[in-house]
Amino acid sequence: MAREKEAEATTEAEGTPERSYREQLDFLNPIARPLASRKLTRKLYKCIRKAAKHKQIRRGVKEVQKFINKGEKGITVLAGDTQPIDVYCHIPIMCEDRSLPYAYVPSKSDLGAAAGSKRPTCVIMIKPHEEYQTTYDECLEEVEALPLPL
């Protein structure tokens, strides 16, 4: 029993999902397009962890919205399982208007864990920084390659 809780705590600390990628897809919103693949989702979480270390992320709808309006550049990552969708359905439109790349990942709890928080997060903006520039560039390239919804 104690070992199970210990193993659970280590997986949460590492930011690895307790549910598989496929299981998380069952809880997606209808607007969660473009959805990052399993591989891209892992890369984005890795980039978010590095950005959080250097304090280069914006977390939460209000903060991300404010900095998009101010013209800040970065990759916007949205959680696909946020309910109700009215909370953040305007963010992709704002990103498209300003030519900012964005993608959805399946889980808000994993997104929050990647940012170093115990609370789930529905939207994060990753800002570029020289310390993790190669990881950021890889993510940026793959997110921009995703097809935009119609």
DSSP file with accessible surface (Angstrom, degrees, kcal/mol):
  #  RESIDUE AA STRUCTURE BP1 BP2  ACC     N-H-->O    O-->H-N    N-H-->O    O-->H-N    TCO  KAPPA ALPHA  PHI   PSI    X-CA   Y-CA   Z-CA
    1    1 A M     >        0   0  160      0, 0.0     4,-1.8     0, 0.0     5,-0.2   0.000 360.0 360.0 360.0 -47.7    0.0    0.0    0.0
    2    2 A A  H  >  +     0   0   76      1,-0.2     4,-2.3     2,-0.2     5,-0.1   0.871 360.0  54.3 -66.6 -36.1    2.7    2.5    1.0
    3    3 A R  H  > S+     0   0  212      2,-0.2     4,-2.8     1,-0.2    -1,-0.2   0.885 105.5  52.7 -64.6 -39.6    4.7    1.5   -2.1
    4    4 A E  H  > S+     0   0  134      2,-0.2     4,-2.4     1,-0.2    -2,-0.2   0.933 111.5  45.7 -62.0 -44.5    1.8    2.2   -4.4
    5    5 A K  H  X S+     0   0  136     -4,-1.8     4,-2.4     2,-0.2    -1,-0.2   0.887 112.9  51.2 -65.6 -37.5    1.4    5.7   -2.9
    6    6 A E  H  X S+     0   0  138     -4,-2.3     4,-2.1     2,-0.2    -2,-0.2   0.927 111.2  47.1 -64.8 -44.4    5.1    6.2   -3.2
    7    7 A A  H  X S+     0   0   53     -4,-2.8     4,-2.2     2,-0.2    -2,-0.2   0.898 111.8  51.8 -64.0 -39.6    5.1    5.2   -6.8
    8    8 A E  H  X S+     0   0  111     -4,-2.4     4,-2.2     1,-0.2    -2,-0.2   0.919 108.8  50.6 -61.4 -43.0    2.1    7.5   -7.4
    9    9 A A  H  X S+     0   0   56     -4,-2.4     4,-2.2     1,-0.2    -2,-0.2   0.895 110.2  49.3 -64.7 -39.5    3.9   10.4   -5.8
   10   10 A T  H  X S+     0   0   68     -4,-2.1     4,-2.0     2,-0.2    -1,-0.2   0.901 110.4  49.9 -69.8 -37.6    7.0    9.9   -8.0
   11   11 A T  H  X>S+     0   0   46     -4,-2.2     5,-1.7     1,-0.2     4,-0.8   0.903 112.2  48.4 -67.7 -36.0    5.0    9.7  -11.2
   12   12 A E  H ><5S+     0   0  110     -4,-2.2     3,-0.6     1,-0.2    -2,-0.2   0.907 110.5  51.0 -67.1 -39.6    3.2   12.9  -10.3
   13   13 A A  H 3<5S+     0   0   87     -4,-2.2    -1,-0.2     1,-0.2    -2,-0.2   0.870 110.2  49.2 -66.1 -34.6    6.5   14.6   -9.5
   14   14 A E  H 3<5S-     0   0  118     -4,-2.0    -1,-0.2    -5,-0.2    -2,-0.2   0.632 110.9-122.6 -79.4 -14.2    7.9   13.6  -12.8
   15   15 A G  T <<5 +     0   0    4     -4,-0.8    -3,-0.2    -3,-0.6    99,-0.1   0.641  60.0 147.4  83.4  13.5    4.9   14.9  -14.7
   16   16 A T      < -     0   0   58     -5,-1.7    -1,-0.3    -6,-0.2    -2,-0.1  -0.638  53.3-106.9 -83.8 141.5    4.1   11.5  -16.3
   17   17 A P        -     0   0   57      0, 0.0    -1,-0.1     0, 0.0     4,-0.1  -0.356  13.0-151.8 -70.8 143.7    0.5   10.8  -16.8
   18   18 A E  S    S+     0   0  115      2,-0.1     2,-0.3    -2,-0.1    -2,-0.0   0.736  89.5  53.8 -82.5 -23.8   -1.3    8.3  -14.6
   19   19 A R  S    S-     0   0   75      1,-0.1     5,-0.0     2,-0.0     0, 0.0  -0.855  97.8-109.8-104.0 148.0   -3.7    7.7  -17.5
   20   20 A S     >  -     0   0   55     -2,-0.3     4,-2.1     1,-0.1     5,-0.2  -0.240  29.0-106.7 -71.8 165.2   -2.4    6.8  -20.9
   21   21 A Y  H  > S+     0   0   30      1,-0.2     4,-1.4     2,-0.2    -1,-0.1   0.912 121.1  52.1 -57.5 -44.4   -2.6    9.2  -23.9
   22   22 A R  H  > S+     0   0  171      1,-0.2     4,-0.5     2,-0.2    -1,-0.2   0.894 108.4  49.9 -61.5 -41.9   -5.4    7.1  -25.4
   23   23 A E  H >4 S+     0   0   96      1,-0.2     3,-1.0     2,-0.2     4,-0.3   0.879 107.8  54.5 -65.6 -36.0   -7.5    7.1  -22.2
   24   24 A Q  H >< S+     0   0    4     -4,-2.1     3,-1.6     1,-0.2    -1,-0.2   0.808  95.4  67.6 -68.1 -28.2   -7.1   10.9  -22.0
   25   25 A L  H >< S+     0   0   50     -4,-1.4     3,-1.2     1,-0.3    -1,-0.2   0.747  87.1  69.0 -65.2 -21.5   -8.5   11.3  -25.5
   26   26 A D  T << S+     0   0  130     -3,-1.0    -1,-0.3    -4,-0.5    -2,-0.2   0.721  98.9  49.9 -67.1 -21.2  -11.9   10.1  -24.3
   27   27 A F  T <  S+     0   0  109     -3,-1.6    -1,-0.2    -4,-0.3    -2,-0.2   0.252  83.2 129.8-103.4  11.9  -12.3   13.3  -22.3
   28   28 A L    <   -     0   0   40     -3,-1.2    53,-0.2     1,-0.1    52,-0.1  -0.315  57.3-119.7 -71.1 150.0  -11.4   15.8  -25.0
   29   29 A N    >   -     0   0    4     51,-2.6     3,-1.4     1,-0.1    -1,-0.1  -0.488  25.1-115.6 -76.6 157.5  -13.6   18.9  -25.9
   30   30 A P  T 3  S+     0   0  112      0, 0.0    -1,-0.1     0, 0.0    -2,-0.1   0.757 115.0  55.3 -66.5 -21.5  -15.0   19.1  -29.4
   31   31 A I  T 3  S+     0   0   59      1,-0.1     2,-2.8    49,-0.1    -3,-0.0   0.428  71.4 117.5 -90.9   2.8  -12.9   22.3  -30.0
   32   32 A A    <   +     0   0    0     -3,-1.4     3,-0.1    48,-0.2    -1,-0.1  -0.343  47.7 161.4 -75.1  69.2   -9.6   20.6  -29.2
   33   33 A R        +     0   0  130     -2,-2.8     2,-0.1     1,-0.3   115,-0.0  -0.998  50.9  36.5-135.8 136.1   -8.0   21.1  -32.6
   34   34 A P  S    S-     0   0    8      0, 0.0    70,-2.5     0, 0.0     2,-0.4   0.446  83.0-166.5 -80.1 134.8   -5.1   21.0  -33.5
   35   35 A L  B     -a  104   0A  42     68,-0.2    70,-0.2    -3,-0.1     2,-0.2  -0.762  19.0-122.6 -92.5 131.6   -4.3   18.2  -31.1
   36   36 A A        -     0   0    0     68,-3.1   107,-0.0    -2,-0.4    -1,-0.0  -0.473  28.0-117.0 -70.7 142.7   -0.7   17.4  -30.4
   37   37 A S     >  -     0   0   60     -2,-0.2     4,-2.9     1,-0.1     5,-0.2  -0.184  33.3 -97.7 -69.4 171.8    0.4   13.8  -31.1
   38   38 A R  H  > S+     0   0  101      1,-0.2     4,-2.0     2,-0.2     5,-0.2   0.933 126.3  47.1 -58.4 -43.8    1.7   11.7  -28.2
   39   39 A K  H  > S+     0   0  140      1,-0.2     4,-2.0     2,-0.2    -1,-0.2   0.928 113.9  46.0 -65.8 -45.5    5.3   12.5  -29.2
   40   40 A L  H  > S+     0   0    2      1,-0.2     4,-2.8     2,-0.2    -1,-0.2   0.883 108.8  57.0 -66.5 -36.2    4.7   16.2  -29.5
   41   41 A T  H  X S+     0   0    5     -4,-2.9     4,-2.5     1,-0.2    -1,-0.2   0.934 107.5  47.9 -59.8 -44.8    2.8   16.3  -26.2
   42   42 A R  H  X S+     0   0  163     -4,-2.0     4,-2.2     1,-0.2    -1,-0.2   0.910 111.9  49.8 -62.0 -42.4    5.8   14.8  -24.5
   43   43 A K  H  X S+     0   0   45     -4,-2.0     4,-2.5     2,-0.2    -2,-0.2   0.902 110.5  50.0 -62.5 -42.1    8.1   17.4  -26.2
   44   44 A L  H  X S+     0   0    0     -4,-2.8     4,-2.7     2,-0.2    -2,-0.2   0.919 110.1  49.8 -64.0 -42.6    5.8   20.2  -25.1
   45   45 A Y  H  X S+     0   0   12     -4,-2.5     4,-2.5     2,-0.2    -1,-0.2   0.913 111.4  49.9 -61.6 -39.9    5.8   19.0  -21.5
   46   46 A K  H  X S+     0   0  105     -4,-2.2     4,-2.2     2,-0.2    -2,-0.2   0.931 111.9  47.2 -64.0 -43.6    9.6   18.8  -21.5
   47   47 A C  H  X S+     0   0    0     -4,-2.5     4,-2.7     1,-0.2    -2,-0.2   0.899 111.0  52.0 -65.4 -39.0    9.8   22.4  -22.9
   48   48 A I  H  X S+     0   0    0     -4,-2.7     4,-2.7     2,-0.2    -2,-0.2   0.913 108.0  51.9 -64.3 -41.4    7.3   23.6  -20.3
   49   49 A R  H  X S+     0   0   98     -4,-2.5     4,-1.6     1,-0.2    -2,-0.2   0.931 112.8  44.8 -60.5 -43.8    9.4   22.1  -17.5
   50   50 A K  H  X S+     0   0   67     -4,-2.2     4,-1.2     1,-0.2    -2,-0.2   0.910 114.0  49.3 -66.7 -41.3   12.5   23.8  -18.8
   51   51 A A  H  <>S+     0   0    0     -4,-2.7     5,-3.0     1,-0.2     6,-0.2   0.885 107.8  54.3 -65.9 -37.4   10.7   27.1  -19.3
   52   52 A A  H ><5S+     0   0   24     -4,-2.7     3,-1.3     1,-0.2    -1,-0.2   0.875 103.3  56.9 -65.4 -35.1    9.2   26.9  -15.8
   53   53 A K  H 3<5S+     0   0  170     -4,-1.6    -1,-0.2     1,-0.3    -2,-0.2   0.863 113.4  39.7 -60.9 -37.5   12.7   26.5  -14.3
   54   54 A H  T 3<5S-     0   0   69     -4,-1.2    -1,-0.3    -3,-0.2    -2,-0.2   0.203 114.8-115.9 -97.2  11.3   13.7   29.8  -16.0
   55   55 A K  T < 5S+     0   0  172     -3,-1.3    -3,-0.2     1,-0.1    -2,-0.1   0.879  73.6 134.2  56.2  43.8   10.4   31.5  -15.2
   56   56 A Q      < +     0   0   39     -5,-3.0    71,-2.7    -8,-0.2     2,-0.3  -0.095  40.0  93.7-114.1  32.1    9.6   31.8  -18.9
   57   57 A I  E     -B  126   0A  17     -6,-0.2     2,-0.4    69,-0.2    69,-0.2  -0.920  58.3-148.0-122.9 154.5    5.9   30.7  -18.8
   58   58 A R  E     -B  125   0A  47     67,-2.2    67,-2.7    -2,-0.3     2,-0.4  -0.987  23.8-162.3-115.3 129.8    2.6   32.4  -18.6
   59   59 A R  E     +B  124   0A  88     -2,-0.4     4,-0.3    65,-0.2    65,-0.2  -0.938  41.9  22.2-123.4 133.7    0.0   30.3  -16.8
   60   60 A G  S  > S-     0   0   22     63,-2.7     4,-2.4    -2,-0.4     5,-0.3   0.088  83.2 -84.5  97.3 153.5   -3.8   30.6  -16.7
   61   61 A V  H  > S+     0   0   23      1,-0.2     4,-2.7     2,-0.2     5,-0.3   0.929 122.5  47.7 -60.6 -49.1   -6.4   32.2  -19.0
   62   62 A K  H  > S+     0   0  183      1,-0.2     4,-2.2     2,-0.2    -1,-0.2   0.926 115.6  43.7 -61.6 -45.9   -6.2   35.8  -17.6
   63   63 A E  H  > S+     0   0   72     -4,-0.3     4,-2.2     2,-0.2     5,-0.2   0.938 116.1  46.1 -68.0 -45.2   -2.4   36.0  -17.7
   64   64 A V  H  X S+     0   0    0     -4,-2.4     4,-2.3     1,-0.2     5,-0.2   0.938 113.2  50.6 -63.1 -44.4   -2.0   34.4  -21.2
   65   65 A Q  H  X S+     0   0   64     -4,-2.7     4,-2.3    -5,-0.3    -1,-0.2   0.921 109.2  51.6 -59.4 -43.2   -4.8   36.6  -22.6
   66   66 A K  H  X S+     0   0  110     -4,-2.2     4,-1.5    -5,-0.3    -1,-0.2   0.928 113.0  43.6 -61.4 -44.4   -3.2   39.7  -21.1
   67   67 A F  H  <>S+     0   0   28     -4,-2.2     5,-2.6     2,-0.2     4,-0.4   0.786 109.8  55.2 -78.8 -25.1    0.2   38.9  -22.7
   68   68 A I  H ><5S+     0   0    0     -4,-2.3     3,-1.3    -5,-0.2    -1,-0.2   0.934 109.6  49.0 -65.4 -43.8   -1.2   37.9  -26.1
   69   69 A N  H 3<5S+     0   0   87     -4,-2.3    -2,-0.2     1,-0.3    -1,-0.2   0.839 107.0  55.3 -63.3 -33.0   -2.9   41.3  -26.1
   70   70 A K  T 3<5S-     0   0  145     -4,-1.5    -1,-0.3    -5,-0.2    -2,-0.2   0.571 121.0-109.9 -76.5 -10.1    0.4   43.0  -25.3
   71   71 A G  T < 5 +     0   0   47     -3,-1.3    -3,-0.2    -4,-0.4    -2,-0.1   0.650  58.3 162.4  93.2  17.5    2.0   41.3  -28.3
   72   72 A E      < -     0   0   45     -5,-2.6     2,-0.3     1,-0.1    -1,-0.2  -0.442  30.8-134.4 -71.0 142.2    4.2   38.8  -26.5
   73   73 A K        +     0   0  123     -2,-0.1     2,-0.3    55,-0.1    -1,-0.1  -0.715  46.7 102.1 -99.1 150.6    5.4   35.9  -28.6
   74   74 A G        -     0   0    2     -2,-0.3     2,-0.5    53,-0.2    53,-0.2  -0.945  68.8 -68.1 163.0 178.5    5.5   32.2  -27.7
   75   75 A I  E     -C  126   0A   0     51,-2.0    51,-3.1    -2,-0.3     2,-0.5  -0.863  41.6-147.1 -96.7 127.3    3.8   28.9  -28.1
   76   76 A T  E     -Cd 125 102A   0     25,-2.3    27,-1.8    -2,-0.5     2,-0.5  -0.839  12.3-167.0 -96.8 126.8    0.3   28.6  -26.5
   77   77 A V  E     -Cd 124 103A   0     47,-3.6    47,-2.5    -2,-0.5     2,-0.3  -0.970   5.6-169.2-116.9 122.1   -0.5   25.2  -25.1
   78   78 A L  E     -Cd 123 104A   0     25,-2.7    27,-2.7    -2,-0.5     2,-0.4  -0.865  23.1-120.1-112.6 147.2   -4.2   24.5  -24.2
   79   79 A A  E >   - d   0 105A   0     43,-2.7     3,-0.8    -2,-0.3    29,-0.1  -0.696  14.7-151.8 -85.4 132.3   -5.6   21.6  -22.3
   80   80 A G  T 3  S+     0   0    0     25,-3.4   -51,-2.6    -2,-0.4   -48,-0.2   0.583  88.0  58.6 -81.1 -10.4   -8.2   19.6  -24.3
   81   81 A D  T 3  S+     0   0   21     24,-0.3     2,-0.3   -53,-0.2    -1,-0.2   0.163  70.8 132.8-108.8  22.5  -10.2   18.4  -21.3
   82   82 A T    <   -     0   0    7     -3,-0.8     6,-0.1    40,-0.1     5,-0.0  -0.545  49.9-128.9 -76.8 132.5  -11.2   21.8  -19.8
   83   83 A Q  S    S+     0   0  123     -2,-0.3     2,-0.1     1,-0.2    -2,-0.0  -0.988  84.9  29.2-125.7 137.7  -14.9   22.1  -18.8
   84   84 A P  S >  S-     0   0   77      0, 0.0     3,-1.5     0, 0.0     4,-0.3   0.697  73.8-153.3 -75.7 155.6  -16.8   24.3  -19.6
   85   85 A I  G >> S+     0   0   44      1,-0.3     4,-1.3     2,-0.2     3,-1.2   0.703  86.0  78.6 -71.4 -17.0  -15.1   25.3  -22.9
   86   86 A D  G 34 S+     0   0  125      1,-0.2    -1,-0.3     2,-0.2     4,-0.3   0.750  79.2  73.6 -59.9 -23.2  -16.5   28.8  -22.6
   87   87 A V  G <4 S+     0   0   67     -3,-1.5    -1,-0.2     1,-0.2    -2,-0.2   0.878 120.8   2.9 -59.3 -39.4  -13.6   29.5  -20.1
   88   88 A Y  T X4 S+     0   0    0     -3,-1.2     3,-1.4    -4,-0.3    -1,-0.2   0.268  89.6 114.2-137.6  16.4  -11.0   29.6  -22.8
   89   89 A C  T 3< S+     0   0   51     -4,-1.3     4,-0.5     1,-0.3    -3,-0.1   0.686  77.4  60.5 -70.1 -12.5  -12.6   29.1  -26.2
   90   90 A H  T 3> S+     0   0   59     -4,-0.3     4,-2.0     1,-0.2    -1,-0.3   0.690  85.4  78.1 -85.6 -16.9  -11.5   32.7  -27.2
   91   91 A I  H <> S+     0   0    0     -3,-1.4     4,-2.5     1,-0.2     5,-0.2   0.920  90.2  51.1 -62.4 -47.3   -7.8   32.0  -26.8
   92   92 A P  H  > S+     0   0   11      0, 0.0     4,-2.6     0, 0.0    -1,-0.2   0.905 110.1  51.3 -58.7 -36.1   -7.2   30.1  -30.1
   93   93 A I  H  > S+     0   0   99     -4,-0.5     4,-2.4     1,-0.2    -2,-0.2   0.921 109.4  49.6 -66.0 -42.4   -9.0   33.0  -32.0
   94   94 A M  H  X S+     0   0   21     -4,-2.0     4,-1.4     1,-0.2    -1,-0.2   0.902 111.6  49.9 -61.8 -41.0   -6.7   35.5  -30.4
   95   95 A C  H  <>S+     0   0    0     -4,-2.5     5,-3.0     1,-0.2    -2,-0.2   0.918 110.6  49.0 -64.1 -44.0   -3.7   33.4  -31.3
   96   96 A E  H ><5S+     0   0   83     -4,-2.6     3,-1.2     1,-0.2    -2,-0.2   0.899 108.0  54.5 -63.9 -39.3   -4.8   33.1  -34.9
   97   97 A D  H 3<5S+     0   0  118     -4,-2.4    -1,-0.2     1,-0.3    -2,-0.2   0.833 116.4  37.8 -61.8 -33.0   -5.3   36.9  -35.2
   98   98 A R  T 3<5S-     0   0   86     -4,-1.4    -1,-0.3    -3,-0.2    -2,-0.2   0.217 112.5-116.0-104.6  12.8   -1.8   37.5  -34.0
   99   99 A S  T < 5 +     0   0  105     -3,-1.2    -3,-0.2     1,-0.2    -4,-0.1   0.850  61.3 153.6  55.2  39.3   -0.2   34.6  -35.9
  100  100 A L      < -     0   0   11     -5,-3.0    -1,-0.2    -6,-0.1     2,-0.2  -0.816  45.6-118.5 -96.0 137.9    0.9   32.8  -32.7
  101  101 A P        +     0   0   19      0, 0.0   -25,-2.3     0, 0.0     2,-0.3  -0.513  38.7 173.7 -74.3 142.5    1.2   29.0  -32.8
  102  102 A Y  E     + d   0  76A   7     41,-0.2     2,-0.3   -27,-0.2   -25,-0.2  -0.985  10.1 177.9-146.1 155.2   -1.0   27.0  -30.5
  103  103 A A  E     - d   0  77A   0    -27,-1.8   -25,-2.7    -2,-0.3     2,-0.4  -0.982  24.1-122.9-152.1 156.8   -1.8   23.4  -29.8
  104  104 A Y  E     -ad  35  78A   3    -70,-2.5   -68,-3.1    -2,-0.3   -25,-0.2  -0.819  16.9-163.0-101.7 142.8   -4.0   21.3  -27.5
  105  105 A V  E     - d   0  79A   0    -27,-2.7   -25,-3.4    -2,-0.4   -24,-0.3  -0.873  28.6-117.3-116.5 156.2   -2.7   18.6  -25.2
  106  106 A P  S    S+     0   0    0      0, 0.0     2,-0.5     0, 0.0   -25,-0.1   0.793  87.5  49.2 -69.1 -28.0   -5.1   16.0  -23.7
  107  107 A S     >  -     0   0    0      1,-0.1     4,-1.5   -27,-0.1    14,-0.1  -0.933  47.8-166.6-128.7 129.0   -4.8   16.7  -20.0
  108  108 A K  H  > S+     0   0   66     -2,-0.5     4,-2.3     2,-0.2    13,-2.0   0.820  96.5  55.4 -75.3 -29.6   -5.0   19.8  -17.8
  109  109 A S  H  > S+     0   0   44     11,-0.2     4,-2.2     2,-0.2    -1,-0.2   0.913 109.6  45.9 -70.6 -38.5   -3.6   18.0  -14.8
  110  110 A D  H  > S+     0   0    4      2,-0.2     4,-2.3     1,-0.2    -1,-0.2   0.864 111.2  53.6 -68.7 -35.2   -0.5   16.9  -16.8
  111  111 A L  H  X S+     0   0    0     -4,-1.5     4,-1.3     2,-0.2    -2,-0.2   0.933 111.0  45.7 -64.3 -43.5   -0.1   20.4  -18.2
  112  112 A G  H  <>S+     0   0    0     -4,-2.3     5,-2.6     9,-0.2    -2,-0.2   0.908 111.9  51.8 -64.9 -40.7   -0.2   21.8  -14.6
  113  113 A A  H ><5S+     0   0   31     -4,-2.2     3,-1.5     1,-0.2    -2,-0.2   0.894 106.2  54.0 -64.8 -38.4    2.3   19.2  -13.4
  114  114 A A  H 3<5S+     0   0    2     -4,-2.3    -1,-0.2     1,-0.3   -62,-0.2   0.842 105.9  54.0 -64.3 -31.1    4.7   20.0  -16.3
  115  115 A A  T 3<5S-     0   0    3     -4,-1.3    -1,-0.3    -5,-0.2    -2,-0.2   0.441 123.8-106.2 -82.3  -0.4    4.6   23.6  -15.2
  116  116 A G  T < 5S+     0   0   72     -3,-1.5     2,-0.3     1,-0.3    -3,-0.2   0.748  79.4 126.4  84.6  24.4    5.6   22.6  -11.7
  117  117 A S      < -     0   0   31     -5,-2.6    -1,-0.3     2,-0.2    -2,-0.1  -0.852  58.6-146.2-115.6 150.9    2.2   23.2  -10.1
  118  118 A K  S    S+     0   0  215     -2,-0.3    -5,-0.1    -3,-0.1    -1,-0.1   0.652  83.5  77.7 -84.2 -16.0    0.0   20.8   -8.1
  119  119 A R  S    S-     0   0  188     -7,-0.2    -2,-0.2     1,-0.1     2,-0.0  -0.688  91.0-105.9 -94.5 147.8   -3.1   22.4   -9.6
  120  120 A P        -     0   0   64      0, 0.0     2,-0.4     0, 0.0   -11,-0.2  -0.358  32.8-155.5 -66.0 150.0   -4.4   21.7  -13.1
  121  121 A T        -     0   0   10    -13,-2.0    -9,-0.2   -14,-0.1   -10,-0.2  -0.996  13.5-163.2-130.3 134.2   -3.9   24.4  -15.7
  122  122 A C  S    S+     0   0   23     -2,-0.4   -43,-2.7     1,-0.2     2,-0.3   0.714  75.7  20.6 -94.0 -18.4   -6.0   25.0  -18.8
  123  123 A V  E     + C   0  78A   0    -45,-0.2   -63,-2.7   -15,-0.1     2,-0.3  -0.985  58.8 176.5-152.2 139.4   -3.6   27.2  -20.8
  124  124 A I  E     -BC  59  77A   0    -47,-2.5   -47,-3.6    -2,-0.3     2,-0.5  -0.995  16.5-150.4-138.7 141.0    0.1   28.0  -20.8
  125  125 A M  E     -BC  58  76A   0    -67,-2.7   -67,-2.2    -2,-0.3     2,-0.6  -0.972  12.3-150.8-112.4 126.3    2.3   30.2  -23.0
  126  126 A I  E     -BC  57  75A   0    -51,-3.1   -51,-2.0    -2,-0.5   -69,-0.2  -0.860  11.5-154.0 -95.8 121.9    5.9   29.1  -23.4
  127  127 A K        -     0   0   32    -71,-2.7   -53,-0.2    -2,-0.6   -71,-0.1  -0.714  23.9-105.3 -93.0 146.9    8.2   32.1  -24.1
  128  128 A P        +     0   0   54      0, 0.0     2,-0.3     0, 0.0     5,-0.1  -0.382  42.5 172.1 -70.0 149.5   11.5   31.6  -26.0
  129  129 A H    >   -     0   0   39     -2,-0.1     3,-1.1     1,-0.0     7,-0.2  -0.969  40.5-122.8-157.1 144.2   14.8   31.6  -24.0
  130  130 A E  G >  S+     0   0  144     -2,-0.3     3,-0.8     1,-0.2     4,-0.2   0.759 104.4  68.2 -65.3 -23.2   18.4   30.8  -24.9
  131  131 A E  G 3  S+     0   0  125      1,-0.2    -1,-0.2     2,-0.1     3,-0.1   0.804 119.6  17.4 -66.9 -30.7   18.8   28.1  -22.3
  132  132 A Y  G <> S+     0   0    3     -3,-1.1     4,-2.4     1,-0.1    -1,-0.2  -0.044  84.4 132.1-130.5  34.0   16.3   25.8  -24.0
  133  133 A Q  H <> S+     0   0   67     -3,-0.8     4,-3.0     1,-0.2     5,-0.2   0.857  70.7  52.7 -60.4 -39.4   16.2   27.3  -27.5
  134  134 A T  H  > S+     0   0  102     -4,-0.2     4,-2.2     2,-0.2    -1,-0.2   0.938 112.2  44.9 -65.5 -44.5   16.7   24.0  -29.4
  135  135 A T  H  > S+     0   0   10      2,-0.2     4,-2.3     1,-0.2    -2,-0.2   0.924 114.8  49.5 -62.8 -42.9   13.8   22.3  -27.6
  136  136 A Y  H  X S+     0   0   12     -4,-2.4     4,-3.0     1,-0.2    -2,-0.2   0.924 110.4  49.8 -61.6 -45.5   11.7   25.4  -28.1
  137  137 A D  H  X S+     0   0   74     -4,-3.0     4,-2.5     2,-0.2    -1,-0.2   0.887 109.9  50.9 -63.0 -39.7   12.5   25.5  -31.8
  138  138 A E  H  X S+     0   0   93     -4,-2.2     4,-2.2    -5,-0.2    -1,-0.2   0.943 113.8  44.6 -61.1 -47.1   11.6   21.8  -32.3
  139  139 A C  H  X S+     0   0    0     -4,-2.3     4,-2.9     2,-0.2     5,-0.3   0.923 112.7  51.8 -63.0 -44.7    8.3   22.3  -30.6
  140  140 A L  H  X S+     0   0   38     -4,-3.0     4,-2.5     1,-0.2     5,-0.2   0.927 110.1  48.8 -58.9 -45.2    7.6   25.6  -32.5
  141  141 A E  H  X S+     0   0  143     -4,-2.5     4,-1.3     1,-0.2    -1,-0.2   0.924 114.7  44.3 -62.2 -45.3    8.3   23.9  -35.8
  142  142 A E  H  X S+     0   0   55     -4,-2.2     4,-0.7     2,-0.2    -1,-0.2   0.882 113.5  49.8 -70.0 -38.2    6.0   20.9  -35.1
  143  143 A V  H >< S+     0   0    4     -4,-2.9     3,-0.8     1,-0.2   -41,-0.2   0.911 110.4  50.4 -67.2 -40.1    3.2   23.0  -33.7
  144  144 A E  H 3< S+     0   0  122     -4,-2.5    -1,-0.2    -5,-0.3    -2,-0.2   0.811 105.6  58.2 -67.3 -26.8    3.3   25.3  -36.7
  145  145 A A  H 3< S+     0   0   83     -4,-1.3    -1,-0.2    -5,-0.2    -2,-0.2   0.691  83.6 102.8 -76.0 -17.4    3.1   22.2  -38.9
  146  146 A L  S << S-     0   0   40     -3,-0.8     2,-0.2    -4,-0.7  -110,-0.1  -0.400  83.6-108.9 -66.6 140.8   -0.2   21.1  -37.3
  147  147 A P        -     0   0  102      0, 0.0    -1,-0.1     0, 0.0    -2,-0.1  -0.505  30.5-125.0 -73.0 134.2   -3.2   21.9  -39.5
  148  148 A L        -     0   0  104     -2,-0.2    -4,-0.0    -4,-0.1     2,-0.0  -0.502  31.3-102.6 -74.0 147.9   -5.5   24.7  -38.2
  149  149 A P              0   0   53      0, 0.0    -1,-0.1     0, 0.0  -118,-0.0  -0.336 360.0 360.0 -68.5 155.0   -9.1   23.8  -37.7
  150  150 A L              0   0  222     -3,-0.1     0, 0.0    -2,-0.0     0, 0.0  -0.405 360.0 360.0 -78.5 360.0  -11.6   25.0  -40.3
